[in-house]
Amino acid sequence: MARIPYPERDALGDKQREALDRLPPLNVFRMLSHAQSAFRPYLRFGGALLADLELGAIERELAILRTAQVIDAEYEWVQHVAIGRAAGITDEQLMALDAGDLDHQAFSPRERAVLRFTTDLVLTPRPDDDVFAGLREHLPDRQIVELILVVGAYTMLGRMMTALDLDLDEAVGNDVVRSARGE
């Protein structure tokens, strides 16, 4: 059970209710709606991270899953396993990631660099120079900044999920990404 109650629908403003109506019915969105002034801007930002980046969907989802794993955000992990599969992450990659084997042959050199950088970024304020240099071999500047935004946003979201003990929802797969794209 969540540590604070999910807001009652009629306690929200019209704009927050309208936004919730356009989203998959997930506890994370319900809980976020408590922050009424930040809710819709956050959804726009989160939507951009899911739908508008130059960074590839597989790299984005690997970063989100690794972030969830490092910060022990089970809710985030459960939802993004399904989203990651829809993006093209294989079962072999998921098993390797779940085991913490970031050097597994299932990952390309680019994916390994993303996973290493994500790990360093979550654990330290300034990723190691060698890890950063490895990432630069595979990603252009724009994608590096996008990756940092993804990791930061999902660290924040995962912390909220964990700090408030959100009740796990059944994974909705790519519905969240489709919603971000306005489909």
Secondary structure by P-SEA (a helix, b strand, c coil): cccccccccccccaaaaaaaaaccccaaaaaacccccaaaaaaaaaaaaaccccccaaaaaaaaaaaaaaaccaaaaaaaaaaaaaacccaaaaaaaaacccccccccaaaaaaaaaaaaaaccccccaaaaaaaaacccaaaaaaaaaaaaaaaaaaaaaaaacccccccccaaaaaaaacc
